[in-house]
Amino acid sequence: MRARLFDIGVTACVLALLYLERDLARPPAVAAILAAMALALLFRRAYPVPVAVVVCGLALAQLAVRPAVRMVDIAALIAMYSVVKYQPRLFWGVVAGAGAGVGVVLAAATERRNGGNFWTVFAVLGAITVAAWVTAFSVRTRRLYVASLEERTATLERERDHLARLTAADERAAIARELHDVVAHSLSVMIVQADGAAYTLDPAATQARQALDTIAATGRDALTDMRRVLSVLRGPSADDRRRVGLADVAELAAASGLPLRVLGAAGPLGAAEELTAYRIVQESMTNTLRHAGAGATLTVRLERAGGRLTITATDDGRGPAPAGEPGHGLVGMRERVAMHGGTFAAGPLDEGGWQVRASIPVSG
């Protein structure tokens, strides 16, 4: 809203210059052309290049109708400034600057015909044009720098949140395992004691035997229910491991918010092979979230042929590649692949993005 009000103010100031012009009534088309040049500046922020073309075309038309340099011609400088600042490609800013230079030459030639000094007008208007272009370029550079800082901040915040979720998940898993071990041991002891007491009772003590049988049955039910409930929180453990595999990749991507495409199929795999494939995709997702930048998409291609499974994970991000020594993720993937006697490679692509490629032998 503030930007829109600012553009309206700029347009109003340029229109106000019409009152300072002389001989606008002869011919009246000159006033209409100059007013159209000023009104076109209302759209300079959203459509900088079209606005610059319109303003420069109207300025040439104004010179053709009545050759004279007008104060409203400052609209051409404002249009050039807008192209340099707001157009994504700097190429158009250079073109706008060259067009403004041609306009300076035409303005100086026009003033010479009207009795003015060509070089004086050329030097003054040229200096103003160069100063406006350099100012616009400086503002553009700072705006892009601030935008890059904001993007890096957002990336760091996403990474922090992701790591916080992983840490919380690890803590919940550790608590669940400890709780399961303690409670399961206590319930098991209770069940064994109840069964042992039932066998030592006198056969005539039917009520006591029935009570002990009820205690043992209730303990077994409680132990089953506890394992079922705690399976939501607990992670893989030595005594009750939940097998993770490629089927869990979609759920992991949905939880992290990363756009993911999986192409191909791995086919039936052994437990160790399935876990290795899952960890490779998981670490590739983590690398994409950390380094690929906002809006990146990860494509995972699974190819099984000749007794080998090839996993290719490619992101289309433009973020910086991991620098220096390889991180724990890459080292972990390489170790997992080497354990199966496979091959592993990772690195940036020429067209941008990062690719992880692993090939492991699999059982039939």
N, C-alpha and C positions, 0 to 999 in steps of 0.2 A: 504493500500500500504506500509506503514512504517513497519507494522508487517511482511509482506511478505519479505521485504528487510532484516529485522532483522534475519528471519529464514534462508535466503540465506547466510547471513554473518556467522551465527553459523555453518551451514553446511560446509562452506568454511574453517573455522578455524579448524574444526575437520578433514577435509580432509588434511589440511596442516600438521597435526601431523604425517601423513604417511611418510613424508620425514625424520622424526626424528627416525623412527623405523629402526631396524636392522634385517637382515636375512629375509626380506619379500619375496625374490625371491625363498626361499626354504621352503616349496613348494609355488608356485605362487598363489594357491587358498586362502592363508591367506590374501594377499593384496586385492583380489576381495571381500572377506567377510568383511574386515574392511571398504572398500570403500562403500559397500552396507549399512553397519551400519550407516555411515555418511550421505549418500543420503536419507535414510529413515527419517531423522530428518526434511526434507523439509515439511513433512505432519504432524508434531507433534502437531500443533495447531488445525487442523481440525479433526484429527483422533488420539487422544492421546493414547487410549488403544491399537488399532491395531499396532501403531508404536512401543509402548513399547514391545509388544509380538514379533514383527519382530526383533527388536534390541536385545532383550534378547536371542532369538533363534539363531541369528547369532553369538552372543558372545559365546554361548555354542558350536556352531559348530567350531568356531575359536579355542577354548580350546581343542576340540576333534582332530582337524587336527594337531595343534602344541601347546602343553600346555605351555602357557606363558601369563603373564599379559601385555597388550599393552596400550599405551597412548590413542589410539582411543577408548578403552573401556569406556572412559568418556561419550560416547554416551548413555550408559545405564543409567548413572546418569541424563543426560539431558532428556531422555525419561521418567524416573520416575518423575522428576520435572514437566514435561508437564502434566502427568496424574493427579498429585495432584492439579495443578493449574487450568487446563481447563476442566477436567471431571466434569459434574454436580454433580454426586454422589461421596461423599468422600470415600465410600466403596472401589472403585477402586483405590483410592490413597493409602489406607491402604494395599491393595493387592500388589500394585506396590512397596511400601516400604518393605513388607515382601519378595518379589522377589529380591529386591536389597540386602537385608540382606543375602539371600541364595547365591547371587553372590559374596558377600564379603567373605563368608566362602570358596567358591570354589576357589576364587582368592588367598586367604591365603594358602590353601592346595596346589595349583599349585606352588606357590613360594617356599613352603617348599620342594617340590620334586626337585625344581631347585637349592636348596641349601640355600634358604633364611630362615628368622625367621618367623614362623607362627604367633606368637602373635604380633610381630611388624607390620607386614603387616595387620593383622586383626584389630589392634587398629587404624592405620592410615586410612585405607579405611573405617572402620566403622564410625569413627568420621566425615569423609568427607560425607559419605552417610547420616548420621543423620542430619548434618548441612544443606545439600541440601534439605532434606525432610521438616525440620522445616522452612526453608526459603520459600519453595514453599507453605506450609500451611499458613504462615503469609501473603504472597502476595495474596493467594486465599481469605483469610478472609477479607482483605482490599478491594479487588475487589468486593466481594459480598456486603460489607458495602456501597461502593460508588454506586453500582447499586441500592441498596435499597433506598439510599438518592435521586437518580435521579428519581426513580419511585414515591416516595412520593412528590417530587417537581412537577412532571407532574400531579399527582392527585390533588394537591393544585391548580395548574394553571387551570385545568379543572373545579374544583369547583368554583374558582374565576370567570371564564368566565360564568359559568352557573348562578351564583348569579347575575352577572352583567346583563345578559339577562333578568332575572326575574325582577330586579330592573327597567331596562329600560321599560319593558312591563307594569309594574305598573304605572310608570310615564306617559307613553303614554295613558294608560286607564284613569288616573285621568285628564289629559289634555283634552281628548276627551269628558269625561262627562261634564267638566266645559264648554267647547266650545259649546257642544250641548245644554246645559241648557240656555246659553246666547243667542245664535243665534236662537234657536227654540222659545224662548220667544219673541224675537224681530220680527221674521217672523209672529208669531201668532198674535201679536198686530197689525202688518201691515195688515194682512188679515182681522181681525175683523174690523178695522177702514175702510178699503176699502169697505167691505160689508155694514157697517152701513151708510157710506156716500152715497152709491148707493141707499139705501132705502129712504134717506131724499131728494134726488134731485127731481126737478120738472120733471114730466113725459115727458115733451117736450125736456129736455136736453139729447137727445139720445147719442150724442158724448161723453159727460162727463160720462154718465152711462157706455158706452161701455169701456171707458178708465179705470174706476174703476173695472169693471168686469175683464179686462185684468190684472190689477195689482193683484187682488185677486187670479186669476188662476195661474199667474206666481209665486206668493208667495207660493201657495200650492205645485206647482211642485218643487220649490226650497227647500221647507221643506222636501219633500219626497226624493229628490236627496241627500240632506245633511245627512239625517238619513242613507241612504244606504252607502254613502261614509264613514261616521264616524263609522259605524258598524265594519269596518276593524280594527280601533284603539281602540275603547272603550271596556271596560270590562263589567261584569255583573253590572247592576244598578237596582235601585228599580223601575224605570218607563219603562225601555225597556231592559229586561234581556234576554241574549242569553243563552239558555239552553245547558249546557255542559253535556256529558255523556260518556259512554264507547266507543262510536263510535269515539270520539276524541282522544283516547289513542294512536292509531297508528301515528297520526299526531304529538302528543306530543313527542313520542319516536324518530321519525325522526328528529325533531328539536333539541333534546338533544344529538343525536348520540348514544343512548343506544340500544344495541341489545335486542329486546323484542319478546317473544313468548306468545301468548294468546291462551289458550286451553279451549274448552267448550263455552257455551253461557249463558247469564243471563236471556234471555227472556224479555218480557215486564215488565217495572218497572215504578213506580210513579216518579214524578219529584224529590222529596226529596231522594228517594231510589237511583235513577240514579246518583244524585249528590254525595251522600255518597260513592257509589261504585267507581265513578271516582276519588274522592279525595284519597281514600285508595290506588288505583293503582298509582296515581300521587306521593303521599308521598313515596310509596315503590320504585318508580323509582329514586326519589331524594336521598333516603338512599343508593341505589345501586351505584349511581354516586359518592357519598361522601365517602363511606366506603368499597366498594367491591373491589376496585383496578381496574387497567387497564384490558380491555378485558373481563370483567364480563358480563354475560347474565342474564336477568331477565325473569323468567317464571311465568305467571299469569294463574291460573286455576280457572275457574268459574263453580260452581256446584249448580244447583237449584233443590231442592227436599224437600218435606214435608212442603211447604210454607216458606222455608228459602233459602237465597242465601249465599253460602259460597265462599269467595274469599281467595285464597292462592297464595301469591307472594313469590317466592323463587329465590334467586340469587346464582350463583356458584362461587362467588368471594372468595378470600383468604385474604381480607383486614381485619383490626382490627375491632372488633365489637364496637358499641358505648359504651363508658365507662361512669361510674358515673350515674348521674340522667338522666332519659329519656328526649330526646330532644322534641322540640315543635312539630315535625312531629308525633312522637309516641303518645304524649299526645292528639294532635288534632284528630288522628285516633280513639283513645280510646273514646274520648268524642263523636265523631260522631256516633260510633257504639252504645254507651250507650244510645244515644238519641232515637234510634230505639228499644231499649230493646234487643240488640244482645250481642255477646261475642267477645272478642278480645284477641289475644296472639301474642307475638313477641319475637324472641330470636335466638341465633346461633344454627346451626345444628352440630351434632357430626362429620359428614363427611366434614364439612366446609360450609361456606356460611351463609346466614341469611334468616329467613323466617318470613313472616307476615301472620296471619290467622285471618280472621274476618267472622262472621256469623250473618246475620241480617234477621229478619222476613220480608217477602215481601207480598204485596197484590196480590190477584189472577188476 
